[in-house]
Amino acid sequence: MRLGFVGFGEAASAIAAGLAEEGLRELYAYDVVCGPALMERAACCGVHLVTSLAELAAQADLLLSLVTAKVALTVAREIAPHLRVGTLYADLNSCAPRIKAEIGQVIAQLAPGASYASVAVMSAVPPLRHRVPLVADGPGARRLREVLEPYGMNIEVLKGPLGAAATLKMCRSIVLKGLEALFLEALLAAEQEGLTEQVLTSLNASFPNKPLGDLGVYLLDRHRLHAQRRADEMQEAAATLVSLEIDPLVSEGAAQRLRWSAERLTRLAAPSEAETEVGGGGTQDGGYRTLLRQLSNA
């Protein structure tokens, strides 16, 4: 099997590294940003970089789209005319169900000989790599599981309309990204008054068996690296609620807070960090407090 990655950022490279260790050798990728960091990631896991979506479609039997929610539909439209008969196109982006369904329509119309799977990624990818839990629906979902399970991938096929897995993912995101926005907002105020550690300690005391403050530090750690992606995902979650005729009163506010942070972090990013979403490293060893100060002063 020849597997191609549409987009080769952190998530795609982590999955590719795991699959390479499982013995999958024919791995290909295309990314619109092709700098030294991307080339190094590809070389580390034996991925062959190609120069266009058309070339990627010509090489791969299975394509995993891991771009961003904003461009997922556009990328599907660009690559669909190049998909060969029998190709399986799986969209793993954090899109609202409506977008997942539209991508399915694009594949059906522009590549009638190909098949499509709508996939929701249900956890952070890097720690679990190719074993990250995935939920898939659509006409190509079962084939996706059959092809990738032998390499250790964890794929649940969900019954329901096209985009059902995305609805599941968006409901999860409302809670997790909503918590992220709440922690960000609360700790911005706490840091301004010199009370950050005290607030986190107090939260942990309220949940002694499941430290809530530690969760907040973890969420901000991930937030610094992926603020824009998280803002986009929360906006997709809000759009999902609208499609279900539920007013996204809290989700829309959380999306605005995450977007506020993403815009400031983007301005702070140095040119050398252009290949990350917002630049910067992790927030270990109290670095989350540096994050809060940077946002306050931006």
C-alpha positions in Angstrom: 0.0 0.0 0.0 1.2 3.5 -0.8 0.0 6.1 1.7 0.1 9.8 1.1 -0.3 12.7 3.5 -2.0 15.9 2.3 -0.2 18.3 4.6 2.8 17.2 6.7 2.7 19.1 10.0 3.1 17.8 13.5 0.1 15.4 13.4 0.9 13.9 10.0 4.6 13.4 10.8 3.8 11.7 14.1 1.5 9.3 12.4 4.0 8.7 9.6 6.8 8.0 12.1 4.6 5.4 13.8 3.6 3.7 10.6 7.2 3.6 9.4 8.1 1.7 12.6 5.3 -0.7 11.9 6.8 -1.5 8.5 4.9 0.7 6.1 7.6 1.8 3.7 5.8 3.6 0.8 5.0 6.9 2.4 4.5 10.2 0.5 3.6 13.7 1.5 2.9 17.1 0.0 2.8 20.4 2.0 2.5 23.9 0.7 5.3 25.0 3.1 8.4 23.1 2.2 11.2 24.4 4.4 14.1 22.8 6.3 12.0 21.7 9.2 9.5 19.8 7.0 12.3 18.2 5.0 13.9 17.0 8.3 10.6 15.6 9.6 10.1 13.7 6.3 13.6 12.3 6.3 13.3 11.1 9.9 10.4 8.7 9.0 11.3 7.9 5.4 8.6 10.0 3.8 9.1 11.0 0.2 8.1 14.6 -0.4 6.4 15.4 -3.7 6.0 18.8 -5.3 2.3 19.0 -6.1 -1.1 17.6 -5.1 -1.3 16.0 -8.5 1.9 14.1 -8.0 0.8 13.0 -4.6 -2.5 11.7 -6.0 -0.6 9.8 -8.7 1.6 8.1 -6.1 -0.8 7.1 -3.3 -3.6 4.5 -3.0 -4.7 6.1 0.3 -4.6 9.8 1.2 -4.9 11.3 4.7 -5.7 15.0 4.6 -4.2 16.7 7.6 -4.2 20.4 6.8 -6.5 22.8 8.7 -10.2 23.2 9.0 -10.1 26.4 7.0 -8.6 24.9 3.9 -9.8 21.3 4.1 -12.6 21.8 1.6 -10.4 23.9 -0.8 -7.7 21.3 -0.8 -10.3 18.5 -1.5 -11.5 20.5 -4.5 -7.9 20.9 -5.7 -6.9 17.3 -5.4 -10.2 15.5 -6.4 -9.7 15.8 -10.2 -6.4 14.0 -9.8 -7.6 11.1 -7.7 -7.3 7.7 -9.5 -10.0 5.0 -9.5 -9.8 3.1 -6.3 -8.1 5.8 -4.3 -9.4 6.3 -0.8 -9.4 9.9 0.4 -9.8 10.3 4.2 -10.3 13.8 5.7 -8.8 14.0 9.3 -9.3 17.7 9.8 -11.3 19.2 12.7 -14.2 20.4 10.5 -17.8 20.9 11.3 -20.0 18.0 10.0 -21.4 20.2 7.2 -17.9 20.7 5.8 -17.2 17.0 6.1 -20.3 16.3 4.1 -19.4 18.9 1.5 -16.0 17.3 1.0 -17.7 14.0 0.5 -19.9 15.6 -2.2 -16.7 17.0 -3.9 -15.1 13.6 -4.0 -18.2 12.0 -5.4 -18.7 14.6 -8.1 -15.1 15.2 -9.2 -13.6 11.7 -8.5 -16.5 9.2 -8.8 -14.1 6.3 -8.9 -12.5 7.2 -5.6 -14.0 6.6 -2.1 -14.2 8.9 0.9 -14.0 8.6 4.7 -14.8 11.4 7.1 -12.5 10.9 10.2 -12.4 12.5 13.6 -9.2 12.5 15.6 -10.2 12.0 19.2 -7.0 12.9 21.1 -3.7 14.8 20.8 -1.7 13.0 18.1 2.0 13.3 19.0 2.0 11.2 22.2 0.1 8.3 20.6 1.2 8.8 17.0 -0.4 6.3 14.7 -2.3 4.7 17.6 -4.3 7.9 18.3 -8.1 7.0 18.5 -9.9 7.8 15.3 -13.6 7.6 14.6 -14.7 7.3 10.9 -17.8 7.4 8.9 -18.7 7.6 5.2 -18.5 5.0 2.4 -14.8 4.5 2.8 -14.7 4.1 6.6 -14.7 0.3 6.7 -12.0 0.1 4.1 -9.9 2.6 5.9 -10.1 0.5 9.1 -9.3 -2.7 7.1 -6.2 -1.2 5.5 -4.7 0.5 8.5 -5.5 -1.7 11.4 -2.8 -4.2 10.5 -0.3 -1.3 11.1 -1.6 -0.7 14.6 -4.0 2.2 13.9 -7.0 2.5 16.2 -10.1 3.2 14.0 -13.7 2.9 15.1 -16.4 2.9 12.4 -19.4 5.0 13.3 -22.9 4.3 11.9 -24.9 7.4 11.0 -25.0 10.1 8.4 -21.9 11.5 6.8 -20.2 13.8 9.3 -21.5 11.9 12.4 -17.9 11.4 13.6 -17.3 15.1 13.2 -20.3 15.9 15.4 -18.9 13.6 18.1 -15.5 15.4 17.8 -17.1 18.9 18.0 -19.1 18.0 21.1 -15.8 16.9 22.7 -14.1 20.0 21.5 -16.7 22.2 23.1 -15.7 20.9 26.5 -11.9 20.7 26.0 -11.4 23.9 24.0 -13.9 25.6 26.2 -11.9 24.7 29.3 -8.8 25.9 27.6 -10.4 29.3 26.9 -11.7 29.5 30.5 -8.2 28.7 32.0 -6.6 31.2 29.6 -9.0 34.0 30.6 -8.9 33.2 34.4 -5.1 32.9 34.5 -4.6 36.1 32.5 -6.3 37.9 35.4 -4.5 35.9 38.1 -1.1 36.6 36.6 -1.8 40.3 36.4 -2.4 40.2 40.2 0.5 37.8 41.0 -1.9 35.0 42.0 -1.4 32.4 39.3 0.2 29.7 41.4 -2.4 30.2 44.2 -5.3 29.9 41.7 -3.9 26.6 40.3 -3.3 25.3 43.8 -6.8 26.2 44.8 -8.3 24.4 41.8 -6.3 21.3 42.6 -7.5 21.3 46.2 -11.1 21.4 44.9 -10.5 18.2 42.8 -7.9 16.3 44.9 -8.2 13.0 42.9 -8.2 14.7 39.5 -6.1 17.9 39.8 -7.9 20.6 37.7 -5.0 23.1 37.9 -2.7 20.5 36.4 -5.2 20.1 33.5 -5.1 23.9 33.0 -1.3 24.0 32.8 -1.4 21.1 30.2 -4.1 22.9 28.1 -2.0 26.1 28.1 1.1 24.1 27.2 -0.7 22.8 24.1 -2.4 26.2 23.5 0.9 28.0 22.9 1.8 25.6 20.1 -1.6 25.4 18.5 -3.6 28.4 19.4 -4.8 29.2 15.8 -5.8 25.6 15.2 -7.7 25.5 18.5 -9.5 28.8 17.7 -10.5 27.4 14.3 -11.7 24.2 15.8 -13.8 26.0 18.4 -15.3 28.1 15.6 -16.2 24.9 13.8 -17.8 23.6 17.1 -19.9 26.7 17.3 -21.0 26.3 13.7 -22.0 22.7 14.5 -24.2 23.9 17.3 -25.9 26.4 14.9 -26.5 23.6 12.5 -28.3 21.8 15.3 -30.3 24.9 16.1 -28.5 25.4 19.4 -27.3 29.0 20.2 -23.5 28.7 20.7 -23.5 31.3 23.5 -20.5 29.8 25.4 -18.7 28.2 22.5 -18.7 31.4 20.4 -17.2 33.3 23.3 -14.5 30.6 23.8 -13.7 30.8 20.1 -13.2 34.6 20.4 -10.9 34.2 23.4 -8.8 31.6 21.6 -8.7 33.7 18.5 -7.6 36.7 20.5 -4.7 34.7 21.9 -3.8 33.2 18.5 -3.6 36.7 16.9 -1.2 37.9 19.6 1.0 34.9 19.5 1.3 35.1 15.8 2.5 38.7 16.1 5.1 37.6 18.7 6.4 34.7 16.6 9.9 35.2 15.2 10.6 34.6 11.4 12.5 31.4 12.3 9.4 30.0 13.8 7.3 30.4 10.7 6.8 26.7 10.2 4.9 26.3 13.5 1.4 27.7 13.8 2.2 30.3 16.4 5.9 29.8 17.2 7.5 29.1 20.5 8.3 26.0 22.4 6.5 24.3 25.2 5.5 25.9 28.4 7.2 23.6 30.9 8.9 24.8 34.1 6.4 27.6 34.6 6.6 28.7 30.9 2.8 29.1 30.9 3.3 32.2 33.1 5.6 33.6 30.4 2.8 32.9 27.9 0.3 34.8 30.1 2.7 37.8 30.4 3.3 37.8 26.6 -0.4 37.9 25.9 -1.0 40.6 28.4 1.8 42.8 27.0 1.1 42.1 23.3 
